[in-house]
Each structure stands twice: as structure tokens, then as C-alpha cells.
């Protein structure tokens, strides 16, 4: 912004040194005029984009341009409507969802508005794998711990987040750390006042809370994650007791797993988007290792960057159909596949067959058949 301002200043007329302050006033006037001109241009462009979308609602880039302009102009009502329309037609990227969520969070003050933000988060986590959205969701929910059941709600969101992305080698650690920070904050509030003797109930609560944090450390240290050595050192420093042998054993095993994953993570880091070949190599590696949760995660990571590759969706759905067979997971993946690649007949056929296998109501299947 400073560079842009400097560039703008260069273009302003310097004026006649003999004329005192007049040149500055003229500069202000010109600047104001430029601002009005830009505003009119933006309004005209917004109108043009809206007309374009009325002709072709499936113009993805047109939706993006309209949202960007409306956000720039502060047209909040129109912006919300534009985002809603786009989200009905397309799955949204993590970045688009985060912008939307952050704008809504700024405006939400009443408890009813907070509930609407929660609903938006629930929609946001369904399109693609989204570590940043889950982290934002968990942290936002902490603001509601004063409400009835607030603490349990935060824990529930953190647990769902860990199920979704807790195994993510490069981004999982941030969620585990945030969860532990939350539980540590509760531990601090449960501490008795200095010099006082805790009641049996307080003592029981303290022990229970300490156990929660020990358990979180133990769960995290059994997963191959970047910087896990730092997490182990933090646990050693935090714990008043020696670290149990079972946790040390699981930690060492996870470290060995991490070493095997590192070449694939480094290949992704050095590759250019969409990194399909690198992801495919990683998928093959995880398929040989055979851990269903890790296979699912790497497929989801690959699809977030290769969402328009029908073959990748087909392979993922085939794996879910044959190996996991969990109704909610299977049908969600098939639904996302046809939303991302609606032109691919094979994906629609597999979706319809999956719905029949899982005994979905025939009225729902008929509706999908009409869409295909």
C-alpha cells in the first residue's frame, strides 16, 4: 500500500512553487476525483458481472471477480448473496471460505448471529480438506464457552477436526497444539487460590484435567508429524512424572514413520501446483502401508489441488466403496466428485450405484438421475 501511495504521489502535479498551498489543494481535489471515477468504474463492472452471471451462472471466474469487487466496495448484502449463489453451484476453496467466514465473524455479535457463523463453518468443512478452516472453527467456538455446554462443544469441534486433519503431516501439529492450549487454559482456571487447600471435588477436577492433557500429548506423539521432537520436549518439560514407556515406544515408531513420509512431503514442497504425479506417488506409498485413515487423508489432500481430475475422484471412490464402505463417507465423496466434475458420466453412474448399495430412498436417487 505504501508503494502504491508513493507511486500515486509521483503522478500528482508538483504545482508552481510560487503559488503557496494551492498545488496541495489541487492534488487533494484530483485525488478525490480519481476516487469517484474508480467507484463509478467499479459499480459499472459489478453491474456487468451480474449481467454476465444472469446469462451464464456457471462462469466460475466471473463469480470470483464479482465477489472480489463487492468485498472491495464494502457491499455486504450483495457480497453475502454473491457468495451464497457461488457456493450453491460450486465447491469453494479453503481460501474463499476463510475470507467469507472472517467477514461474517467480524459482523456477528448477537448469539443468533454466532449460530449462523457456526452453520457456515459446518458448510465450509464439507467441500475439501481444510486444516485452516478447522483451526479457525475451533478457535471461534472458544468464544462461546460461557454458554451452556460451551466447553463440551469446543472439545467436540476439536475432536472432529483431529479426525479430519489430525494426521496431516505438515499441518496437523497446529491443531493438536491449539487443543492442548485450550485444555491447559481450563487447567489454569481450575487451580485453587494460592495458599488454599483444594476441596475433594476440586482435586478430582484437577486430576481429571491433567489426565486429559496427558492423553492429548500421548495421542499426538503417536502420529508422524513435522516438528514432533519439539512436541516431545514440551511434554517432558510439562509433565511432573516420567513419560510412560508406552508413549515413548509409540513416539519412536511415529518418528520412523515420519522419516519414510519425508521424501514424499519434500517432493510436494518442491513441486509446482497441482503436483498430481507427486501426490500419486504418495498415494501409492500409503496404499502399500495400508492404514485406511492415512490413505483417505492423502487422497483428500491430492483432490484439494486436483479437484477437476475425474480419474482421481474415481480411484478414491473405488477405494472407499471397496475398503471402507462407511455410508456417510462414501456418499459424501461421490457427491463431491459429481459437484467438481459434473460432466463425467462415469462418476454419476458410480454415485447412483453407491446410493442403491446403501439403500438411499428412491426419490433421492431419482432426483440425482435427473441431474445427471
C-alpha positions in Angstrom: 0.0 0.0 0.0 2.8 2.4 0.8 4.4 1.7 -2.5 1.2 2.3 -4.3 0.7 5.6 -2.4 4.3 6.6 -3.3 3.6 5.8 -7.0 0.4 7.9 -6.8 2.3 10.8 -5.3 4.7 10.7 -8.2 1.9 11.2 -10.6 0.4 14.2 -8.8 1.3 17.6 -10.4 4.0 19.3 -8.4 2.4 22.8 -8.9 4.1 26.2 -9.0 6.4 26.8 -6.0 5.4 30.5 -6.0 1.7 29.7 -5.5 1.9 28.7 -1.9 -0.5 25.9 -0.8 -2.7 25.9 -3.9 -0.9 22.9 -5.5 -1.7 20.7 -2.5 -5.4 21.6 -2.6 -5.5 20.8 -6.3 -3.8 17.5 -5.6 -6.5 16.7 -3.0 -9.2 17.6 -5.5 -7.6 15.4 -8.2 -7.3 12.5 -5.8 -10.9 12.8 -4.7 -11.9 12.9 -8.4 -9.9 9.8 -9.1 -11.6 8.0 -6.2 -15.0 8.9 -7.5 -14.1 7.8 -11.0 -12.8 4.5 -9.7 -16.0 4.0 -7.7 -18.1 4.6 -10.8 -16.0 2.2 -12.8 -16.4 -0.5 -10.1 -20.1 0.0 -10.0 -20.3 -0.4 -13.7 -18.1 -3.5 -13.6 -20.3 -5.0 -10.8 -23.3 -4.5 -13.0 -21.6 -6.0 -16.0 -20.5 -9.1 -14.0 -24.0 -9.6 -12.6 -25.5 -9.4 -16.1 -22.9 -11.9 -17.3 -23.8 -14.3 -14.5 -27.5 -14.0 -15.3 -26.6 -15.3 -18.8 -24.2 -18.0 -17.6 -24.4 -18.8 -13.9 -21.6 -21.4 -14.3 -18.9 -18.9 -15.1 -16.5 -19.6 -12.2 -14.1 -16.7 -12.7 -17.0 -14.3 -13.1 -18.2 -15.3 -9.6 -14.7 -14.7 -8.2 -14.4 -11.3 -9.9 -17.8 -10.2 -8.6 -17.0 -11.3 -5.0 -13.7 -9.6 -5.1 -15.2 -6.3 -6.3 -18.2 -6.4 -3.9 -15.8 -7.0 -1.0 -13.6 -4.1 -2.1 -16.6 -1.8 -2.2 -18.0 -3.0 1.1 -21.3 -4.1 -0.4 -22.0 -6.5 2.4 -25.6 -7.6 1.5 -24.7 -8.1 -2.2 -21.5 -9.8 -1.2 -23.3 -12.3 1.0 -25.8 -13.0 -1.8 -23.0 -13.5 -4.3 -21.1 -15.9 -2.1 -24.2 -17.9 -1.4 -25.0 -18.2 -5.1 -21.5 -19.4 -5.9 -21.5 -21.9 -3.0 -24.7 -23.4 -4.3 -23.2 -24.0 -7.7 -19.5 -24.9 -6.9 -17.5 -26.3 -4.1 -15.4 -23.5 -2.7 -11.7 -23.5 -1.9 -10.4 -23.1 1.6 -9.2 -19.6 0.8 -12.7 -18.4 -0.4 -14.4 -20.0 2.6 -11.9 -18.3 5.0 -12.5 -14.9 3.5 -16.3 -15.4 3.9 -16.0 -16.7 7.4 -13.8 -13.9 8.6 -16.1 -11.3 7.2 -19.1 -12.9 8.9 -17.2 -13.3 12.2 -16.5 -9.5 12.2 -20.2 -8.8 11.9 -21.5 -11.4 14.4 -22.2 -10.0 17.8 -25.6 -11.5 18.9 -25.8 -15.2 19.9 -28.2 -15.8 17.0 -25.6 -14.4 14.6 -23.0 -16.7 16.2 -25.2 -19.7 15.4 -25.3 -18.6 11.8 -21.5 -18.5 11.7 -21.4 -22.0 13.2 -23.7 -23.1 10.4 -21.4 -21.5 7.8 -18.4 -23.3 9.3 -20.3 -26.6 9.1 -20.8 -26.0 5.4 -17.2 -24.9 4.9 -15.6 -28.0 6.2 -17.5 -30.2 3.7 -16.1 -29.1 0.4 -12.4 -30.1 0.6 -9.9 -31.0 3.3 -9.3 -27.7 5.2 -6.9 -27.6 8.2 -7.0 -23.8 8.4 -10.8 -23.7 8.5 -10.9 -26.4 11.2 -8.4 -24.4 13.3 -10.4 -21.2 12.8 -13.7 -23.1 13.7 -12.2 -24.5 16.9 -10.8 -21.1 18.0 -14.0 -19.3 17.1 -16.0 -21.8 19.2 -13.8 -21.0 22.3 -15.6 -17.6 22.3 -18.8 -19.4 23.2 -17.5 -21.4 26.2 -19.6 -19.1 28.5 -22.8 -20.6 27.1 -24.4 -23.8 28.4 -22.4 -26.8 27.1 -19.8 -24.4 25.7 -16.7 -26.3 26.8 -18.1 -29.7 25.5 -18.9 -28.0 22.2 -15.3 -26.8 21.8 -14.0 -30.3 22.6 -16.4 -31.8 20.1 -15.2 -29.5 17.4 -11.5 -30.1 18.2 -12.1 -33.9 18.1 -13.9 -33.7 14.7 -11.0 -31.5 13.5 -8.5 -34.1 14.6 -10.4 -36.8 12.9 -10.4 -34.8 9.7 -6.9 -33.4 9.6 -5.0 -34.5 12.8 -2.9 -36.9 10.7 -1.8 -34.2 8.2 2.0 -34.4 8.4 2.7 -30.7 7.8 -0.5 -29.1 9.2 -1.8 -31.4 11.9 0.5 -30.1 14.7 -1.2 -26.7 14.8 -4.5 -28.3 15.7 -3.0 -30.6 18.4 -1.2 -27.6 19.9 -4.4 -25.4 19.9 -6.4 -28.2 21.6 -3.7 -28.6 24.3 -3.6 -24.9 24.9 -7.4 -24.9 25.4 -7.2 -27.7 27.9 -4.2 -26.0 29.7 -6.3 -22.8 30.0 -9.1 -24.8 31.6 -6.5 -26.3 34.0 -5.3 -22.8 35.0 -8.8 -21.7 35.9 -9.3 -24.9 37.9 -6.3 -24.2 40.1 -7.1 -23.3 43.8 -6.2 -19.8 45.0 -2.6 -19.6 46.3 -2.3 -20.8 49.9 -5.8 -22.5 49.9 -6.4 -26.3 50.2 -8.4 -27.7 47.3 -11.7 -29.5 48.2 -12.1 -33.1 47.2 -14.2 -32.0 44.2 -11.5 -29.5 43.1 -8.8 -32.1 43.5 -10.8 -34.6 41.4 -11.4 -31.9 38.7 -7.6 -31.1 38.6 -6.7 -34.8 38.3 -9.3 -35.2 35.5 -8.0 -32.2 33.6 -4.4 -33.2 34.0 -5.3 -36.6 32.6 -6.9 -35.0 29.6 -3.7 -33.2 28.7 -1.5 -36.3 29.3 -3.9 -38.2 26.9 -3.6 -35.5 24.2 0.2 -35.5 24.4 0.1 -39.3 24.2 -2.2 -39.3 21.2 -0.3 -36.6 19.3 3.2 -38.2 19.9 2.0 -41.5 18.3 1.4 -39.8 15.0 4.1 -38.9 12.4 4.0 -35.1 12.3 6.6 -32.5 11.4 8.4 -31.0 14.5 7.3 -33.8 16.7 10.6 -33.7 18.5 9.6 -30.3 19.8 6.3 -31.6 21.0 8.1 -34.5 22.8 10.4 -31.9 24.5 7.4 -29.8 25.5 5.8 -32.9 27.1 8.9 -33.7 29.0 9.1 -30.1 30.4 5.3 -30.0 31.2 4.9 -33.4 32.9 5.8 -33.7 36.5 6.1 -37.5 36.1 8.3 -39.5 33.9 6.9 -40.1 30.4 5.3 -43.6 30.3 7.2 -46.3 28.3 4.2 -46.9 26.0 4.2 -43.3 24.9 7.9 -43.3 24.3 7.6 -46.6 22.3 4.8 -45.1 20.1 6.7 -41.9 19.7 9.8 -43.7 18.4 7.7 -45.7 16.0 6.0 -42.5 14.7 9.4 -40.9 14.2 10.4 -43.8 12.0 7.2 -43.4 10.0 7.9 -39.7 9.6 11.3 -40.5 8.1 9.5 -42.6 5.5 7.0 -39.9 4.7 9.5 -37.0 4.5 10.7 -37.7 0.9 7.1 -37.5 -0.3 6.4 -34.3 1.7 9.6 -32.8 0.4 8.6 -33.7 -3.2 5.3 -31.9 -2.7 7.0 -28.9 -1.3 9.3 -28.6 -4.2 6.7 -29.3 -6.9 4.6 -26.9 -8.8 0.8 -26.9 -8.4 -1.2 -29.2 -9.0 1.5 -31.8 -8.1 -0.5 -34.7 -9.4 2.4 -37.0 -10.1 3.9 -36.3 -6.6 0.5 -36.9 -4.9 0.1 -40.2 -6.9 3.4 -41.4 -5.7 2.4 -40.6 -2.1 -0.9 -42.3 -2.5 0.9 -45.5 -3.8 3.1 -45.4 -0.7 0.2 -45.1 1.7 -1.7 -47.8 -0.1 1.1 -50.2 0.4 1.3 -49.2 4.1 -2.4 -50.0 4.3 -3.6 -47.5 7.0 -7.2 -46.5 5.9 -7.2 -43.2 7.7 -3.9 -42.2 6.2 -4.9 -43.3 2.7 -8.1 -41.3 3.0 -6.2 -38.2 4.1 -3.6 -38.3 1.3 -6.4 -38.7 -1.3 -8.2 -35.7 0.2 -5.0 -33.6 0.1 -4.5 -34.6 -3.6 -8.1 -33.8 -4.5 -7.9 -30.3 -2.9 -5.3 -29.4 -5.5 -6.6 -31.6 -8.3 -10.4 -31.3 -7.9 -11.1 -31.3 -11.7 -9.3 -34.7 -12.3 -12.2 -37.2 -12.7 -9.8 -40.2 -12.6 -8.5 -39.2 -9.2 -12.1 -39.0 -7.9 -12.9 -42.4 -9.5 -9.9 -44.1 -7.8 -10.7 -42.5 -4.4 -14.4 -43.5 -4.6 -13.4 -47.0 -5.7 -11.2 -47.3 -2.6 -14.0 -46.1 -0.3 -16.5 -48.4 -2.0 -14.4 -51.5 -1.7 -12.4 -50.9 1.6 -14.1 -48.5 4.0 -17.8 -49.0 3.0 -18.9 -46.3 5.5 -22.2 -44.9 4.2 -21.6 -41.2 5.2 -18.0 -41.2 3.9 -18.8 -43.0 0.6 -21.8 -40.9 -0.4 -20.2 -37.6 0.6 -17.2 -38.4 -1.6 -19.4 -39.4 -4.6 -21.5 -36.3 -4.2 -18.3 -34.1 -4.1 -17.0 -35.9 -7.2 -20.0 -35.0 -9.3 -20.1 -31.4 -8.0 -16.5 -31.0 -9.1 -16.7 -32.9 -12.4 -20.4 -32.8 -13.3 -19.6 -33.6 -17.0 -18.2 -37.0 -16.2 -20.9 -39.7 -16.8 -18.9 -42.4 -15.1 -18.8 -40.6 -11.8 -22.6 -40.1 -11.9 -23.1 -43.8 -12.6 -20.9 -44.8 -9.7 -22.7 -42.4 -7.4 -26.1 -43.8 -8.4 -24.9 -47.4 -7.8 -23.4 -46.4 -4.4 -26.8 -44.9 -3.4 -28.5 -48.1 -4.3 -26.0 -50.2 -2.4 -26.5 -48.0 0.7 -30.3 -48.2 0.4 -30.9 -44.5 -0.2 -34.5 -43.5 -0.7 -35.5 -44.0 -4.3 -36.9 -40.4 -4.5 -33.4 -39.1 -3.8 -31.9 -41.4 -6.4 -34.4 -40.3 -9.0 -33.5 -36.7 -8.3 -29.8 -37.4 -8.8 -30.7 -39.3 -12.1 -32.4 -36.2 -13.4 -29.4 -34.0 -12.5 -27.0 -36.4 -14.3 
